[in-house]
């Protein structure tokens, strides 16, 4: 079970977007895609019409170590631990022991 999942609110810890808050779009291994953040422009050629290219806006992932889960109670990034409760594994913030949605 991952500590960061899709639709979580996260805080960017480092890089050009440091300090910004976003929503997770998808998580694959150690990469995290955040909605409308870390966009780059890729230039493509059009094989049917030489000389006519186009641009594509592409979302680039953050490394999972560069983001932290946002604690809604304190509005600050926080660490998460896993706790067993009633036979289910839950995510809990270490700072105030509040459950993650």
C-alpha positions as CSV (number, residue, x, y, z in Angstrom):
1,X,0.0,0.0,0.0
2,X,1.4,3.4,-1.0
3,X,1.6,6.4,1.3
4,X,0.6,8.7,-1.6
5,X,-2.3,7.8,-3.8
6,X,-4.4,9.3,-6.6
7,X,-6.6,12.3,-5.7
8,X,-4.5,13.1,-2.6
9,X,-3.6,16.7,-1.9
10,X,0.2,17.1,-1.9
11,X,2.8,19.7,-1.2
12,X,5.9,20.1,-3.5
13,X,9.1,20.0,-1.4
14,X,11.7,21.1,-3.9
15,X,12.3,22.3,-7.4
16,X,10.6,25.1,-9.4
17,X,7.2,24.4,-7.9
18,X,8.4,24.4,-4.3
19,X,5.7,25.3,-1.8
20,X,2.8,24.7,-4.2
21,X,-0.2,22.5,-3.5
22,X,-1.7,20.1,-6.1
23,X,-3.8,17.0,-6.6
24,X,-2.2,13.7,-7.6
25,X,-3.2,12.5,-11.0
26,X,-1.5,9.1,-11.0
27,X,1.3,7.2,-9.2
28,X,3.6,4.7,-10.9
29,X,6.4,3.2,-8.9
30,X,8.4,6.2,-7.6
31,X,6.9,8.8,-9.9
32,X,4.0,11.1,-9.1
33,X,2.0,13.1,-11.8
34,X,0.3,16.2,-10.4
35,X,-2.6,18.0,-12.2
36,X,-1.6,21.1,-14.2
37,X,1.9,21.2,-12.7
38,X,5.4,20.5,-14.2
39,X,4.1,21.0,-17.8
40,X,6.6,21.0,-20.7
41,X,6.3,21.6,-24.4
42,X,7.3,18.9,-26.8
43,X,7.7,19.7,-30.5
44,X,6.6,17.1,-33.0
45,X,6.9,16.8,-36.8
46,X,4.0,16.1,-39.0
47,X,5.0,13.3,-41.4
48,X,2.1,14.1,-43.8
49,X,3.0,17.8,-44.3
50,X,6.8,18.4,-44.2
51,X,7.7,21.7,-42.6
52,X,4.5,21.8,-40.6
53,X,5.1,20.8,-37.0
54,X,3.1,21.2,-33.9
55,X,3.5,21.5,-30.1
56,X,2.2,19.2,-27.4
57,X,1.9,20.2,-23.7
58,X,3.0,17.2,-21.7
59,X,2.8,16.6,-17.9
60,X,6.1,15.4,-16.5
61,X,6.2,13.5,-13.2
62,X,7.8,14.4,-9.9
63,X,9.9,11.9,-7.9
64,X,8.0,10.6,-5.0
65,X,10.7,11.9,-2.6
66,X,10.1,15.5,-3.7
67,X,6.4,15.6,-2.6
68,X,4.7,15.2,0.8
69,X,1.1,14.5,1.7
70,X,-0.7,17.7,2.9
71,X,-2.3,17.4,6.3
72,X,-5.8,19.1,6.1
73,X,-5.9,19.8,9.8
74,X,-2.6,21.8,10.0
75,X,-2.4,22.8,6.3
76,X,1.3,21.7,6.4
77,X,3.1,18.8,4.7
78,X,3.3,15.8,7.0
79,X,4.8,12.3,7.3
80,X,2.5,9.3,7.1
81,X,2.6,6.0,8.9
82,X,0.6,2.8,8.4
83,X,-1.6,1.5,11.2
84,X,-3.7,-1.7,11.4
85,X,-7.2,-1.0,12.7
86,X,-10.1,-3.6,12.6
87,X,-8.1,-5.7,10.2
88,X,-7.6,-2.9,7.7
89,X,-4.4,-0.9,7.0
90,X,-4.9,2.8,7.4
91,X,-2.8,5.9,6.6
92,X,-2.3,8.1,9.7
93,X,-0.3,11.4,10.0
94,X,2.5,11.1,12.5
95,X,2.2,14.6,13.8
96,X,-1.4,14.5,15.1
97,X,-2.5,10.9,14.5
98,X,-5.3,12.0,12.3
99,X,-6.5,9.6,9.6
100,X,-5.9,10.3,5.9
101,X,-9.2,10.2,3.8
